[in-house]
Amino acid sequence: MTYTTTRLETILGKYYKYWYLILFRFKGRTVSVFDNVQFVIGQILVLLSSLTVWWLANNKVIDASLQEKWTYFVLGELFFNIIFTFSEYGGYQILRGDFTGKLLHPVNFIRTQFFFWYGESTLQNLVKGLVLLAILAVMIAAGQITFFEPLYFLLYLGLIPFGVLILYLAGMMVAFSAFFLRQINGVTNNYLFVITIAMGRTFPLDLLIPNLYVHFLNPFAYLFYHPMQIYLGNYSNILTGLTYLGGLVWTIVFNFLAEYVLKLGLKKNESVGL
């Protein structure tokens, strides 16, 4: 059978191969409608977050001193940098089939993966940490960050174990979504964006919800917002105690949920293998 060129091939000539590549990748992306929807949602959320920040500024809701703002964001970013891991990307290992060998190890999977992913993140954390410390030093020298209370600083550091575990376990639950989905790009990207807002990294959470007690029900607030409120001296002894209690409770809850989701994922895939 003789092959006849299409009208588009005739028009594009030798450049048709580029059109074919676009078409091929487009068809590949249509395999997972859910993943594409997640990507679009993420882009819309970026826009909405920007609009929210400027709405708050325009309505004079943001009224903290400049020094307090700088302290909140720079010291908060340093805290988040200490606890950061890439654990949510473990889902790509599941999709590639690299998961099976790890399950053969006679150790607790979630526990060993914690050290794997924290080690994976160490170099980036160190480099970013040095940059943040340099920024902090410049701002202190310029008189833009002057607040320091040793007790508040120690209480701020004391939340690091809870922050590390909450973030890691949340990331592992996102990674385990690969057991149930064919593509996880949208889920992973949206997770990273949502927690950025939910932890107060984009703007302090009390700007939208002034009721502080509501934020104790938000597990991601322990990754940025609560540590900085303690450091800035905005929490009473009772609120500080509630922060530590909440961090412990959410760590236990997330550990249980991660183990449960892992069991569900293994059960779903046990008949066909990983």
RODO-2510 file (C-alpha; in nm, 4 decimals, decimal comma):
residues 274
     n   res          X          Y          Z
     1     m     0,0000     0,0000     0,0000
     2     t     0,1441     0,3339    -0,1070
     3     y     0,1753     0,5983     0,1622
     4     t     0,0329     0,9349     0,0712
     5     t     0,1312     1,2477     0,2572
     6     t    -0,1331     1,4482     0,4346
     7     r    -0,2094     1,8087     0,3437
     8     l    -0,0447     1,9244     0,6691
     9     e     0,2741     1,7293     0,5888
    10     t     0,2847     1,8926     0,2475
    11     i     0,2442     2,2409     0,3967
    12     l     0,4979     2,1956     0,6771
    13     g     0,7486     1,9929     0,4783
    14     k     1,0538     1,8898     0,6808
    15     y     0,9169     2,0798     0,9806
    16     y     0,6322     1,8344     1,0142
    17     k     0,8384     1,6285     1,2620
    18     y     0,8136     1,9132     1,5139
    19     w     0,4382     1,9207     1,4803
    20     y     0,4369     1,5432     1,5270
    21     l     0,6355     1,5769     1,8512
    22     i     0,3836     1,8310     1,9843
    23     l     0,0939     1,6065     1,8862
    24     f     0,2598     1,2990     2,0364
    25     r     0,3196     1,4664     2,3709
    26     f    -0,0292     1,6162     2,3679
    27     k    -0,1825     1,2708     2,3252
    28     g     0,0445     1,1402     2,5998
    29     r    -0,0847     1,4036     2,8401
    30     t    -0,4467     1,3118     2,7681
    31     v    -0,3857     0,9716     2,9283
    32     s    -0,4414     1,1251     3,2711
    33     v    -0,7198     1,3828     3,2740
    34     f    -0,6973     1,4020     3,6534
    35     d    -0,3324     1,5054     3,6409
    36     n    -0,4077     1,7814     3,3907
    37     v    -0,6950     1,9097     3,6024
    38     q    -0,4656     1,9180     3,9050
    39     f    -0,2105     2,1226     3,7105
    40     v    -0,4714     2,3794     3,6062
    41     i    -0,6022     2,4047     3,9624
    42     g    -0,2487     2,4710     4,0832
    43     q    -0,2023     2,7562     3,8369
    44     i    -0,5323     2,9130     3,9417
    45     l    -0,4339     2,8853     4,3075
    46     v    -0,1112     3,0745     4,2343
    47     l    -0,3181     3,3579     4,0895
    48     l    -0,5636     3,3562     4,3798
    49     s    -0,2835     3,3681     4,6362
    50     s    -0,1298     3,6717     4,4659
    51     l    -0,4674     3,8445     4,4549
    52     t    -0,5209     3,7672     4,8240
    53     v    -0,1902     3,9206     4,9293
    54     w    -0,2575     4,2412     4,7391
    55     w    -0,6166     4,2545     4,8650
    56     l    -0,4854     4,2340     5,2204
    57     a    -0,2306     4,5073     5,1530
    58     n    -0,4874     4,7331     4,9845
    59     n    -0,7264     4,6971     5,2772
    60     k    -0,4503     4,7742     5,5286
    61     v    -0,4884     4,4335     5,6949
    62     i    -0,1117     4,3982     5,6878
    63     d    -0,0077     4,6463     5,9541
    64     a     0,2919     4,4805     6,1223
    65     s     0,6172     4,6726     6,1429
    66     l     0,8677     4,6200     5,8645
    67     q     1,1156     4,4614     6,1059
    68     e     0,8542     4,2118     6,2212
    69     k     0,7695     4,1239     5,8608
    70     w     1,1348     4,0648     5,7710
    71     t     1,1858     3,8574     6,0858
    72     y     0,8743     3,6488     6,0169
    73     f     0,9670     3,5583     5,6615
    74     v     1,3455     3,5208     5,6914
    75     l     1,3498     3,3259     6,0209
    76     g     1,0429     3,1290     5,9098
    77     e     1,2162     3,0343     5,5857
    78     l     1,5205     2,9237     5,7845
    79     f     1,2993     2,6999     6,0001
    80     f     1,1326     2,5486     5,6927
    81     n     1,4715     2,4945     5,5305
    82     i     1,5873     2,2897     5,8313
    83     i     1,2863     2,0572     5,8156
    84     f     1,2571     2,0286     5,4361
    85     t     1,2719     1,6920     5,2566
    86     f     1,1856     1,5635     4,9069
    87     s     0,9713     1,2771     5,0378
    88     e     0,6734     1,3582     4,8129
    89     y     0,8876     1,2627     4,5132
    90     g     0,8970     0,9027     4,6334
    91     g     0,5839     0,8525     4,4241
    92     y     0,7939     0,8578     4,1082
    93     q     0,9925     0,5624     4,2426
    94     i     0,6668     0,3737     4,2836
    95     l     0,5627     0,4543     3,9250
    96     r     0,9023     0,3407     3,7926
    97     g     0,8851     0,0140     3,9822
    98     d     1,1820     0,0935     4,2071
    99     f     0,9668     0,0305     4,5120
   100     t     0,9828    -0,3485     4,5216
   101     g     1,3453    -0,3794     4,6283
   102     k     1,2947    -0,1386     4,9163
   103     l     1,0109    -0,3485     5,0539
   104     l     1,2404    -0,6524     5,0712
   105     h     1,4486    -0,4884     5,3433
   106     p     1,3602    -0,6324     5,6883
   107     v     1,3080    -0,2852     5,8392
   108     n     1,0270    -0,0379     5,8846
   109     f     0,9837     0,1164     5,5390
   110     i     0,8544     0,4599     5,6425
   111     r     1,1237     0,4928     5,9084
   112     t     1,4136     0,4057     5,6762
   113     q     1,2793     0,6272     5,3992
   114     f     1,2858     0,9193     5,6388
   115     f     1,6663     0,9006     5,6618
   116     f     1,6919     0,8406     5,2866
   117     w     1,4912     1,1506     5,1921
   118     y     1,6373     1,3728     5,4627
   119     g     1,9839     1,2751     5,3403
   120     e     1,8720     1,3455     4,9834
   121     s     1,7720     1,6986     5,0854
   122     t     2,0761     1,7761     5,3014
   123     l     2,2987     1,9361     5,0357
   124     q     2,0272     2,1702     4,9101
   125     n     1,9287     2,2567     5,2672
   126     l     2,2884     2,3407     5,3576
   127     v     2,3403     2,5638     5,0549
   128     k     2,0087     2,7426     5,0997
   129     g     2,0709     2,7668     5,4747
   130     l     2,4033     2,9452     5,4174
   131     v     2,2332     3,1894     5,1801
   132     l     1,9573     3,2572     5,4345
   133     l     2,2128     3,3105     5,7119
   134     a     2,3982     3,5568     5,4899
   135     i     2,0740     3,7440     5,4229
   136     l     1,9964     3,7383     5,7934
   137     a     2,3415     3,8779     5,8792
   138     v     2,3022     4,1621     5,6289
   139     m     1,9563     4,2499     5,7610
   140     i     2,0768     4,2453     6,1224
   141     a     2,3687     4,4725     6,0286
   142     a     2,1236     4,7057     5,8525
   143     g     1,9039     4,7140     6,1626
   144     q     1,6109     4,5490     5,9859
   145     i     1,6026     4,2495     6,2226
   146     t     1,6779     4,3304     6,5850
   147     f     1,4407     4,1135     6,7863
   148     f     1,6051     3,8269     6,9754
   149     e     1,4936     3,6589     7,2967
   150     p     1,6932     3,3454     7,3952
   151     l     1,3929     3,1657     7,5481
   152     y     1,1710     3,2267     7,2460
   153     f     1,4552     3,1158     7,0189
   154     l     1,4944     2,7863     7,2095
   155     l     1,1190     2,7261     7,1944
   156     y     1,1335     2,7992     6,8200
   157     l     1,4089     2,5392     6,7765
   158     g     1,2182     2,2898     6,9937
   159     l     0,9469     2,2634     6,7274
   160     i     1,1923     2,1346     6,4656
   161     p     1,1340     1,7593     6,5402
   162     f     0,7571     1,8009     6,4977
   163     g     0,8033     2,0050     6,1811
   164     v     1,0433     1,7507     6,0300
   165     l     0,8116     1,4557     6,0937
   166     i     0,4867     1,6275     5,9924
   167     l     0,6347     1,7454     5,6614
   168     y     0,7994     1,4111     5,5896
   169     l     0,4883     1,2043     5,6637
   170     a     0,2655     1,4372     5,4627
   171     g     0,5053     1,4024     5,1702
   172     m     0,5016     1,0243     5,1991
   173     m     0,1215     1,0194     5,1843
   174     v     0,1400     1,2248     4,8660
   175     a     0,3998     0,9805     4,7310
   176     f     0,1703     0,6865     4,8086
   177     s    -0,0921     0,8370     4,5759
   178     a     0,1159     0,6730     4,3004
   179     f    -0,0409     0,3422     4,4042
   180     f    -0,3780     0,4713     4,2893
   181     l    -0,2963     0,7132     4,0035
   182     r    -0,1125     0,6731     3,6751
   183     q     0,0306     1,0253     3,6891
   184     i     0,1131     1,2243     4,0018
   185     n     0,2654     1,5451     3,8655
   186     g    -0,0492     1,7450     3,9372
   187     v    -0,0924     1,6001     4,2853
   188     t     0,2709     1,6647     4,3787
   189     n     0,2822     2,0198     4,2423
   190     n    -0,0477     2,1168     4,4032
   191     y     0,0580     1,9654     4,7342
   192     l     0,3694     2,1816     4,7372
   193     f     0,1667     2,4907     4,6543
   194     v    -0,1126     2,4236     4,9038
   195     i     0,1217     2,3646     5,1975
   196     t     0,3101     2,6833     5,1082
   197     i    -0,0091     2,8778     5,1760
   198     a    -0,1350     2,6543     5,4588
   199     m     0,1872     2,6873     5,6591
   200     g     0,1806     3,0675     5,6398
   201     r     0,4826     3,0932     5,4136
   202     t     0,3042     3,3221     5,1663
   203     f     0,1455     3,5436     5,4320
   204     p     0,0751     3,5022     5,8058
   205     l    -0,2364     3,2905     5,8552
   206     d    -0,3965     3,5254     6,1066
   207     l    -0,4375     3,7881     5,8331
   208     l    -0,7229     3,5801     5,6902
   209     i    -0,8417     3,4047     6,0063
   210     p    -0,7742     3,6137     6,3194
   211     n    -0,8924     3,3336     6,5530
   212     l    -0,5614     3,1781     6,6601
   213     y    -0,7178     2,8590     6,7946
   214     v    -0,8373     2,7629     6,4456
   215     h    -0,4774     2,7390     6,3279
   216     f    -0,4002     2,4649     6,5798
   217     l    -0,6259     2,2425     6,3664
   218     n    -0,4041     2,3083     6,0648
   219     p    -0,1164     2,0552     6,0660
   220     f     0,0919     2,2607     5,8237
   221     a     0,0890     2,5689     6,0470
   222     y     0,3504     2,3863     6,2598
   223     l     0,5951     2,4100     5,9688
   224     f     0,6210     2,7897     5,9627
   225     y     0,3454     2,9967     6,1240
   226     h     0,3447     2,8624     6,4818
   227     p     0,7260     2,8588     6,5224
   228     m     0,7433     3,2216     6,4119
   229     q     0,4601     3,3334     6,6380
   230     i     0,6519     3,1833     6,9290
   231     y     0,9799     3,3431     6,8177
   232     l     0,8143     3,6845     6,7842
   233     g     0,6688     3,6548     7,1347
   234     n     0,3100     3,6654     7,0107
   235     y     0,2042     3,3513     7,2013
   236     s     0,1267     3,3280     7,5706
   237     n     0,2476     3,0318     7,7759
   238     i    -0,0861     2,8582     7,7125
   239     l    -0,0672     2,9052     7,3342
   240     t     0,2947     2,7892     7,3339
   241     g     0,1944     2,4755     7,5263
   242     l    -0,0905     2,4141     7,2821
   243     t     0,1546     2,4478     6,9934
   244     y     0,3794     2,1761     7,1345
   245     l     0,0818     1,9545     7,2161
   246     g    -0,0636     2,0074     6,8696
   247     g     0,2693     1,9243     6,7078
   248     l     0,2844     1,5961     6,8982
   249     v    -0,0767     1,5063     6,8163
   250     w    -0,0407     1,5813     6,4445
   251     t     0,2830     1,3811     6,4277
   252     i     0,1065     1,0763     6,5731
   253     v    -0,1973     1,1225     6,3461
   254     f     0,0138     1,1601     6,0321
   255     n     0,2232     0,8563     6,1214
   256     f    -0,0924     0,6483     6,1571
   257     l    -0,2363     0,7825     5,8308
   258     a     0,0884     0,7204     5,6401
   259     e     0,1039     0,3595     5,7590
   260     y    -0,2638     0,3146     5,6685
   261     v    -0,2295     0,4610     5,3173
   262     l     0,0785     0,2449     5,2563
   263     k    -0,1175    -0,0675     5,3516
   264     l    -0,4013     0,0319     5,1193
   265     g    -0,1553     0,0880     4,8364
   266     l     0,0165    -0,2463     4,8864
   267     k    -0,3181    -0,4226     4,9025
   268     k    -0,4291    -0,2612     4,5764
   269     n    -0,1109    -0,3661     4,3972
   270     e    -0,0492    -0,7090     4,5504
   271     s    -0,2262    -0,8922     4,2698
   272     v    -0,0245    -0,7339     3,9899
   273     g     0,3035    -0,6481     4,1591
   274     l     0,4822    -0,3145     4,1816
***
